[in-house]
Amino acid sequence: MIRGELVNLRAVERADAPVIYCWFNDADLMRYWGIPDSTVSSNEIQRRIEGWLDEETRLGRPACLLVESLEGETVGLVVLSEYRPDHRSVALSLLIGERARWGQGIGGDVLRTVVDTCFASWNLHRVWLRTEAFNERAQRLYRRHGFVQEATLRDATYLDGAYHDVLVFGLLAPDDAEVPEPGQTTMGEA
């Protein structure tokens, strides 16, 4: 369990499939994750969970974290993908699935907690993410937490009958982050 100020993050479990299924089949919610109008079967959700669990075993750290309020309510999901051990880099995707929790600081606490863990505990150098250009709320969150817009992928996604730009944001570990000595292994390397 990874503790934040407002949330706890834990590795995804097979029993989490029903709530993930609901979020992934909410077209309005998925629009802000860049994949609206997609119906995801319960079998596909189970397949994804198995993939995240396999990745967790391989890396020695979670590939997907469930976000819970301090009261134990499941409120969101963090997916860590595209791990590049040679570059000590990972892509982050954040979803707060419970709309009633929007605007309460949960997203900021999740982002801060995950990024701190990536740099301090998992010895990563770079965390990056992407968002559609119309998702100004996400952009404000990322900038507020130190992410820098690194690129614009023009017309990179097709939503609601139109093409939209996708913005790429990145954050580097603080200067005082420990850099491994040559030959020293890092997160999940053997």
C-alpha positions in Angstrom: 0.0 0.0 0.0 1.3 3.4 -0.9 -0.2 6.2 1.2 -1.0 9.7 0.1 -2.6 12.5 2.1 -6.1 11.8 0.8 -5.8 8.4 -0.8 -4.2 5.0 -0.6 -2.8 3.3 -3.7 -2.7 -0.5 -3.9 -1.9 -3.0 -6.6 -4.8 -4.0 -8.7 -6.4 -7.3 -7.9 -8.7 -9.6 -9.9 -11.6 -8.7 -7.6 -11.4 -5.1 -8.9 -12.8 -6.1 -12.3 -16.4 -5.0 -11.7 -15.5 -1.4 -10.9 -12.9 -1.2 -13.7 -15.6 -2.6 -16.1 -18.0 0.2 -15.1 -15.4 2.9 -15.6 -14.2 1.5 -18.9 -17.7 1.3 -20.2 -18.7 4.9 -19.3 -18.3 6.7 -22.6 -18.3 10.2 -21.1 -15.6 9.2 -18.6 -13.5 7.5 -21.2 -13.7 10.5 -23.5 -11.3 12.2 -21.1 -9.1 9.1 -21.3 -9.1 9.4 -25.1 -11.2 6.3 -25.8 -14.9 7.1 -26.0 -17.6 4.9 -27.5 -15.6 1.8 -26.7 -17.4 -1.1 -25.1 -15.1 -3.3 -23.1 -16.2 -6.8 -22.2 -15.7 -8.3 -18.8 -13.4 -10.8 -20.4 -11.3 -8.0 -21.8 -11.1 -6.4 -18.3 -9.9 -9.7 -16.8 -7.3 -10.0 -19.6 -6.0 -6.5 -18.8 -5.9 -7.3 -15.1 -3.9 -10.5 -15.8 -1.5 -8.5 -18.0 -1.0 -5.9 -15.2 -0.4 -8.7 -12.7 2.1 -10.4 -15.0 3.9 -7.1 -15.5 3.9 -6.6 -11.7 5.6 -10.0 -11.2 8.2 -9.2 -14.0 9.0 -5.7 -12.7 8.8 -6.3 -8.9 6.4 -3.3 -8.6 2.8 -2.6 -9.6 1.9 -1.8 -13.2 -1.6 -0.8 -12.2 -2.7 0.8 -8.9 -6.2 1.2 -7.6 -7.0 4.5 -5.9 -8.9 4.3 -2.7 -10.1 7.1 -0.4 -8.9 6.9 3.2 -12.4 5.6 4.0 -11.8 2.6 1.6 -14.0 3.8 -1.3 -12.5 2.8 -4.7 -12.3 6.1 -6.7 -9.7 5.7 -9.4 -7.0 3.9 -11.3 -3.4 4.6 -12.2 -1.8 2.6 -15.1 2.0 2.6 -15.4 3.1 1.5 -18.9 5.8 1.7 -21.5 8.5 1.1 -18.8 11.9 1.6 -20.3 14.5 0.3 -17.9 17.4 1.6 -20.1 16.0 5.1 -19.8 14.4 4.7 -16.3 11.2 6.1 -17.8 7.5 5.2 -17.5 4.2 6.5 -18.9 1.5 7.3 -16.4 -2.2 7.3 -17.0 -4.6 8.6 -14.3 -8.3 8.1 -14.1 -10.6 9.3 -11.3 -13.7 7.3 -12.0 -16.0 8.6 -9.3 -17.2 11.9 -10.6 -18.5 12.8 -7.1 -14.8 13.0 -6.0 -13.8 15.4 -8.8 -12.6 18.8 -7.5 -11.7 17.4 -4.0 -7.9 17.3 -4.6 -7.9 13.5 -5.1 -6.3 13.7 -8.6 -3.5 16.0 -7.3 -2.8 13.7 -4.3 -2.7 10.6 -6.6 -0.4 12.3 -9.0 2.0 13.6 -6.3 2.0 10.2 -4.5 2.7 8.2 -7.7 5.4 10.6 -8.9 7.1 10.6 -5.5 7.0 6.8 -5.5 8.4 6.6 -9.0 11.4 8.8 -8.2 12.1 7.9 -4.6 11.2 4.2 -4.4 11.5 2.9 -7.9 14.5 5.0 -9.0 12.9 6.3 -12.1 14.3 9.3 -13.9 11.3 10.4 -16.1 7.6 10.1 -15.8 5.5 11.2 -18.8 1.8 11.2 -19.8 -0.4 12.4 -22.5 -3.8 14.1 -22.7 -6.2 15.4 -25.4 -5.8 19.1 -26.0 -9.4 19.7 -25.0 -8.9 18.3 -21.5 -7.8 21.6 -19.9 -8.6 20.3 -16.4 -6.0 17.5 -16.8 -3.5 20.0 -18.2 -3.9 22.4 -15.3 -3.3 19.4 -12.9 -0.2 18.3 -14.6 1.3 21.8 -14.9 0.5 22.5 -11.2 2.5 19.4 -10.3 5.6 20.4 -12.3 4.9 18.5 -15.6 6.2 20.3 -18.7 4.5 20.1 -22.1 7.0 18.5 -24.3 5.1 17.9 -27.5 1.9 18.3 -29.5 0.9 15.4 -31.5 -1.3 17.0 -34.2 -4.6 15.3 -35.0 -3.4 12.2 -33.1 -6.8 11.1 -31.9 -10.3 10.9 -33.4 -13.1 11.6 -31.0 -16.7 12.8 -31.5 -16.4 12.9 -35.3 -13.2 15.1 -35.3 -9.5 14.9 -35.0 -7.9 16.3 -31.9 -4.3 17.1 -30.8 -2.7 15.1 -28.1 -0.3 16.8 -25.7 2.6 15.0 -24.1 3.9 16.1 -20.7 7.0 15.0 -18.9 8.6 15.4 -15.4 12.1 14.6 -14.5 13.4 13.4 -11.1 14.7 16.1 -8.9 18.4 16.9 -9.2 19.2 15.2 -5.9 17.7 11.8 -7.1 20.2 9.0 -6.7 21.6 7.9 -10.0 22.6 4.2 -10.1 26.3 3.3 -10.5 27.2 1.5 -13.7 26.2 -2.2 -13.3 23.7 -1.4 -10.4 20.3 -2.8 -11.1 17.1 -0.8 -10.8 13.4 -1.5 -10.4 12.8 -5.0 -11.6 16.0 -5.6 -13.4 17.9 -8.8 -12.7 
